[in-house]
Every structure is written in C-alpha cells, then in structure tokens.
Amino acid sequence: SNALCYILSLKTTMKIATLALLAGSAAAFAPAQCGKDVTTALNVNELELGCTEPLGVYDPLGWIETQPEKFERRRAVERKHGRIAMAAVVGNIVHNNH
C-alpha cells in the first residue's frame, strides 16, 4: 500500500515537472511584447568599425590615409582569417572530444 502510494506520488511529481518544463520552454519561443518598433539596420561608417572611444581607429602604420584601398582589403582579409580561425577552433574541440 505504501509502495503504491509512493509510485503514484512519484508519477504525479514527474507529470508536474514535465508540464513545468514544457511551459518554460514554450515561453522562450513566445514573441517579445514591445510597444515600440525595433529595427536591426546598422548605420555605421565602415571606417569607424573597431574604434575605441578615446583613441579612435587603431592604425599605427597610417594605412587609412596613405593606402585606403589596400586598408579595406586588409580589413576584409583579416575578417576572413578570423572566421577561418573560429572554424578551426570548433573543429579542434570536436576532434578532441570525439
């Protein structure tokens, strides 16, 4: 009798826990209720990306003024290499764990 009562209470507890988990995960996918319109457009000057407030753009060799077209290419290549490095780190982590 006590074992049956324990099993029934355990099943009830599991049902409540499952229901709470489902309700919590459903709330994560609900749309946010905002009263104002939100845009995702970025209105940023390309040369201002990477600036630090007191110092400005970090360009110790002065390539922005002397070689602006090469500077833009170097910046694009640096982004590409950064993405390749991030993919390499993920690959390394996956390789070491499996």
C-alpha positions, 0 to 999 in steps of 0.5 A: 500500500505504501509502495503504491502510494509512493509510485503514484506520488512519484508519477504525479511529481514527474507529470508536474515537472514535465508540464513545468518544463514544457511551459518554460520552454514554450515561453522562450519561443513566445514573441517579445511584447514591445510597444515600440518598433525595433529595427536591426539596420546598422548605420555605421561608417565602415571606417569607424568599425573597431574604434575605441572611444578615446583613441579612435581607429587603431592604425599605427602604420597610417594605412587609412590615409596613405593606402585606403584601398589596400586598408579595406582589403586588409580589413576584409582579409583579416575578417576572413582569417578570423572566421577561418580561425573560429572554424578551426577552433570548433573543429579542434574541440570536436576532434578532441572530444570525439 
